Amino acid sequence: MTATTLTHSMTASVPQRQQPHYFEEILTQSGGSQWTLSLPPQLKAHQHELESLLTKVFRGRCSAENLPLAQQLALNWCMSKCRQDGLSFDDCIR
């Protein structure tokens, strides 16, 4: 399942202009070259793991150009962590 598929299936009943894009909410850019994580409560205990991964991959490259790739990485990590912990990703993001 891709982020596009997930976003579409979660928001099929929401008008096009109001559709949330959860993958954009997990990781946002704040203050120029800083990124901010907003994980669901069920994954907060593991936030340090994702922070470490993002730092390893994007050290010194926290730019607007890299944000979409970092958001996809964060989304994939969240989906994987939910699966590992036996959680439903859909339940986690509600």
C-alpha positions as CSV (number, residue, x, y, z in Angstrom):
1,M,0.0,0.0,0.0
2,T,1.4,3.4,-0.9
3,A,0.9,6.7,0.9
4,T,-1.3,7.8,-1.9
5,T,-3.5,4.7,-1.6
6,L,-3.6,5.1,2.2
7,T,-4.5,8.7,2.0
8,H,-7.2,8.1,-0.6
9,S,-8.8,5.3,1.3
10,M,-8.8,7.3,4.6
11,T,-10.3,10.4,3.0
12,A,-12.6,9.1,0.3
13,S,-15.6,10.9,1.9
14,V,-13.9,14.2,2.5
15,P,-14.2,16.9,-0.2
16,Q,-11.1,17.2,-2.3
17,R,-10.0,20.6,-1.0
18,Q,-10.3,19.5,2.7
19,Q,-8.5,16.1,2.5
20,P,-5.9,15.6,5.2
21,H,-2.6,14.2,4.2
22,Y,-1.5,12.3,7.2
23,F,2.0,11.7,5.8
24,E,2.5,15.5,5.8
25,E,1.4,15.7,9.4
26,I,3.9,13.1,10.8
27,L,6.8,15.3,9.8
28,T,6.6,19.0,9.2
29,Q,9.1,21.7,8.5
30,S,9.4,24.5,11.1
31,G,11.7,27.4,11.2
32,G,13.6,27.0,8.0
33,S,15.8,23.9,8.2
34,Q,14.2,22.2,11.2
35,W,11.7,19.3,11.1
36,T,9.2,18.5,13.7
37,L,7.7,15.0,14.4
38,S,4.1,14.5,15.4
39,L,3.6,10.8,16.1
40,P,0.4,9.1,17.3
41,P,0.3,8.4,21.0
42,Q,0.8,4.7,20.4
43,L,4.2,5.3,18.7
44,K,5.5,8.1,20.9
45,A,7.5,5.7,23.0
46,H,9.5,4.8,19.9
47,Q,10.0,8.3,18.6
48,H,13.7,8.3,19.4
49,E,14.1,5.4,16.8
50,L,12.6,7.5,14.0
51,E,14.5,10.6,15.1
52,S,17.7,8.5,14.9
53,L,16.9,7.1,11.5
54,L,16.0,10.6,10.1
55,T,19.2,12.0,11.5
56,K,21.3,9.2,10.0
57,V,19.7,9.6,6.6
58,F,19.3,13.4,6.4
59,R,22.1,14.8,8.6
60,G,22.8,18.3,7.4
61,R,20.1,18.0,4.7
62,C,16.9,19.1,6.5
63,S,15.6,21.2,3.6
64,A,12.3,21.8,1.9
65,E,13.6,19.8,-1.0
66,N,14.2,16.7,1.1
67,L,11.0,17.0,3.2
68,P,8.7,14.9,0.9
69,L,11.3,12.1,1.0
70,A,11.7,12.3,4.7
71,Q,7.9,12.3,5.1
72,Q,7.6,9.1,3.1
73,L,10.3,7.5,5.2
74,A,8.5,8.6,8.4
75,L,5.2,7.2,7.1
76,N,6.8,3.9,6.1
77,W,8.5,3.7,9.5
78,C,5.2,4.3,11.3
79,M,3.4,1.7,9.3
80,S,6.2,-0.8,9.9
81,K,6.3,0.0,13.7
82,C,2.5,-0.5,13.9
83,R,2.8,-3.9,12.2
84,Q,5.7,-4.9,14.5
85,D,3.6,-4.0,17.6
86,G,0.5,-5.6,16.3
87,L,-1.4,-2.3,16.0
88,S,-3.7,-1.2,13.2
89,F,-2.2,1.8,11.5
90,D,-5.6,3.1,10.7
91,D,-6.5,3.0,14.5
92,C,-3.2,4.7,15.3
93,I,-3.8,7.8,13.2
94,R,-7.4,8.4,14.3
